[in-house]
Each structure stands twice: as C-alpha cells, then as structure tokens.
Amino acid sequence: MIKGKVDTKQFVRAMQEYSRATKKDEAEILNRAGRNIAFRAAQFTPITQPARIRAEMRNNNLAAKILAKRGKFKGVKISERKAIVDRMVKARERSARYIRVGWAAAIAAFGGKATRFKVNPKSEAAKGYGFKAMASRLVATLGNNSKGADKAGSNALQEAVDFVAKDMLGFAQRTLAKTAKQYSGK
C-alpha cells in the first residue's frame, strides 16, 4: 500500500490552465487525469527481473528454507524436494509484474481498460482502488495496495503525476496559443 503524499503543485497549476483552455468542469478534468495518472503509474512502476527473483530465491537456498518453514516438505522424499522448490521459484518469477498489476483496479475505476493486466482476484494486487471526483467532491483518489507498492509504486506515482501535469499544461498552452492567434488578426 502506498503511504505518503504526492506533490501536486504542478498538477494544480496545470489543471487550472487546462480548465481555462478547455472549458471543461473540474470533476471531468480530474477523472480524466486520474485515469491517465493510473495508466502512467502502471507504466512507470518498475518490473522485477525474473533472473533477479530466481537468483534471490536460489541464493542460500532461500526457497527451500521458506518451504521448510511453511511445512511443505513434511512427508516428502528428499529427491522430490527439488521439484517443489522449482515450482515455487517459477511461481515467484511469474509475479514479476505484481506491483504494476496493482494499478489495474484504479485504471478500471476511472473508466480505463486494463485488459493487458491479468489480475488474480484473490491477490492483494486486485485490491487497488480509484474513486472518481464529483461536482460536490473535487477529489480523485487512486491507490495500489500491492505489497511492496510503497517502495516501488510511490516514485512511479509521483512520476506519473508530474508527467500528466506536464502533458496537460502543454495541451493548455497550445490550445490557448491557437485561440489567441485566431483572434489576433494575424
């Protein structure tokens, strides 16, 4: 779960300029930006390399120690334990995009299609969230509840907010410049 604050000074400025340029209401702008931020946060969330996961699990027999502690080796022949360890390592390798997938629920909550994410409904990653802004409540909230998201996802979230703010500001400036040119008579 991501805890902490995100610096939104640039975003607020960009939103004001965007609102002035597009004449859209703030709730609509926030919801569109929320979707874009969720997409970008997923994009900017780093993927753990499967080779790194494999190395960490094989180093010092970590996988075997975890399985032994969980009692998975009770009644299993020593010759069959390697297959159990290999199965666990492969399962961990498949979870390389686990934190990135945690943004899928936020994307869907803001009306985006997170079709490229395969989310296990039982996992913590499926418990990401997004709450749209309304005219009566001008706050859009999104989050990722994946374990480890506070480390990997908070930087990605800040990067996404900054990216979307820069994009909105650029669009607003281009639109206002086009409007000014149209009415300047030149």
C-alpha positions in Angstrom: 0.0 0.0 0.0 1.3 3.4 -0.9 1.5 5.7 2.1 2.6 9.3 2.0 1.9 12.4 0.0 2.4 13.2 -3.6 3.5 16.7 -4.6 0.6 18.2 -6.6 1.7 21.8 -7.0 2.5 21.4 -10.7 -0.7 19.4 -11.3 -2.9 22.0 -9.7 -1.4 24.7 -11.9 -1.8 22.5 -15.0 -5.4 21.8 -14.1 -6.2 25.5 -13.8 -4.7 26.2 -17.2 -6.3 23.1 -18.7 -9.7 24.2 -17.3 -9.3 27.7 -18.8 -8.3 26.3 -22.2 -10.9 23.6 -22.5 -13.9 25.0 -20.6 -14.5 21.6 -19.0 -15.6 21.3 -15.4 -13.1 20.3 -12.7 -14.6 16.9 -11.9 -14.3 15.8 -15.6 -10.8 17.0 -15.7 -9.8 15.3 -12.5 -11.4 12.0 -13.6 -9.6 12.1 -17.0 -6.3 13.0 -15.3 -6.9 10.2 -12.7 -7.2 7.6 -15.4 -4.1 9.0 -17.1 -2.1 9.0 -13.9 -3.1 5.4 -13.1 -2.0 4.3 -16.6 1.3 6.2 -16.3 1.9 4.9 -12.7 1.5 1.4 -14.1 3.8 2.2 -16.9 6.5 3.8 -14.6 6.3 1.1 -12.0 9.5 -1.0 -12.4 9.3 -4.7 -13.1 11.4 -7.0 -11.0 13.5 -9.0 -13.4 12.8 -12.8 -13.3 16.5 -13.5 -13.2 16.9 -11.4 -10.1 14.0 -13.2 -8.4 15.5 -16.6 -9.4 18.9 -15.6 -8.0 17.4 -14.3 -4.7 15.4 -17.5 -4.3 18.3 -19.8 -5.1 20.8 -17.8 -3.1 21.4 -19.6 0.3 18.5 -22.0 -0.5 16.0 -19.3 0.4 13.2 -21.0 -1.4 13.9 -24.3 0.4 14.1 -22.5 3.8 10.7 -20.8 3.1 9.1 -24.0 2.1 10.5 -25.9 5.1 9.3 -23.2 7.4 5.8 -23.4 5.9 5.9 -27.2 6.4 5.7 -28.1 2.7 8.5 -30.7 3.0 6.8 -32.9 5.6 6.4 -36.4 4.3 8.2 -35.5 1.0 11.2 -37.5 -0.1 14.5 -35.6 -0.4 14.7 -36.5 -4.1 11.3 -34.8 -4.7 12.0 -31.6 -2.9 13.8 -30.0 -5.8 10.7 -30.2 -7.9 8.7 -28.4 -5.1 11.4 -25.7 -4.9 11.5 -25.3 -8.7 7.7 -24.9 -8.7 7.9 -22.2 -6.0 10.7 -20.3 -7.9 8.7 -20.4 -11.1 5.6 -19.0 -9.3 7.7 -16.2 -7.9 9.1 -15.4 -11.3 5.6 -15.1 -12.7 4.9 -12.4 -10.0 7.5 -10.1 -11.6 4.7 -7.6 -12.6 2.8 -7.9 -9.3 3.1 -4.3 -8.2 2.4 -3.0 -11.7 -0.9 -5.0 -11.8 -2.0 -3.3 -8.6 -2.9 -0.2 -10.7 -5.4 -2.1 -12.8 -8.3 -1.5 -10.4 -7.6 2.2 -10.3 -7.5 2.3 -14.1 -10.8 0.5 -14.3 -12.4 2.7 -11.6 -11.6 5.8 -13.8 -13.1 4.2 -16.9 -9.9 2.9 -18.5 -9.5 -0.6 -19.9 -6.7 -2.5 -18.1 -7.0 -5.5 -20.4 -3.3 -6.3 -20.6 -3.2 -6.9 -16.8 -4.1 -10.4 -15.6 -5.2 -9.9 -12.0 -5.8 -12.8 -9.6 -8.9 -11.6 -7.7 -7.6 -13.2 -4.5 -4.3 -11.3 -4.5 -3.5 -8.0 -2.7 -2.8 -6.5 -6.2 -6.5 -6.8 -7.0 -7.4 -4.5 -4.1 -6.1 -1.4 -5.8 -8.7 1.4 -5.9 -9.9 4.5 -7.5 -12.6 7.0 -6.6 -13.8 9.4 -9.1 -14.3 13.1 -8.4 -17.8 14.5 -8.4 -19.0 18.1 -8.7 -19.8 18.1 -5.0 -16.4 16.5 -4.1 -13.5 17.6 -6.2 -11.1 14.9 -5.1 -10.0 12.0 -7.2 -8.3 9.2 -5.3 -6.3 6.3 -6.6 -4.1 3.7 -5.0 -2.2 0.4 -5.2 -2.5 -2.0 -2.3 0.1 -4.5 -3.5 2.8 -5.5 -1.0 5.9 -3.5 -1.8 4.0 -0.8 -3.6 5.1 1.8 -1.1 8.7 1.3 -2.2 8.3 0.8 -6.0 5.0 2.5 -6.6 5.4 5.8 -4.8 8.1 7.0 -7.1 6.1 5.8 -10.1 3.0 7.6 -8.8 4.9 10.9 -8.4 6.5 10.5 -11.8 3.0 9.8 -13.3 1.5 12.9 -11.7 4.4 15.1 -13.0 4.1 13.6 -16.5 0.3 14.1 -16.7 0.7 17.7 -15.3 3.3 18.5 -17.9 1.1 17.0 -20.6 -2.0 18.9 -19.5 0.0 22.1 -19.3 1.4 21.7 -22.7 -2.0 21.0 -24.2 -3.5 24.0 -22.5 -0.7 26.3 -23.7 -1.0 25.0 -27.3 -4.8 25.5 -27.2 -4.6 29.0 -25.7 -1.9 30.0 -28.2 -4.1 28.7 -31.1 -7.1 30.7 -29.7 -5.0 33.8 -29.3 -3.7 33.5 -32.8 -7.2 33.0 -34.2 -8.5 36.2 -32.6 -5.3 38.3 -33.0 -6.0 39.0 -36.7 -2.5 38.0 -37.9 
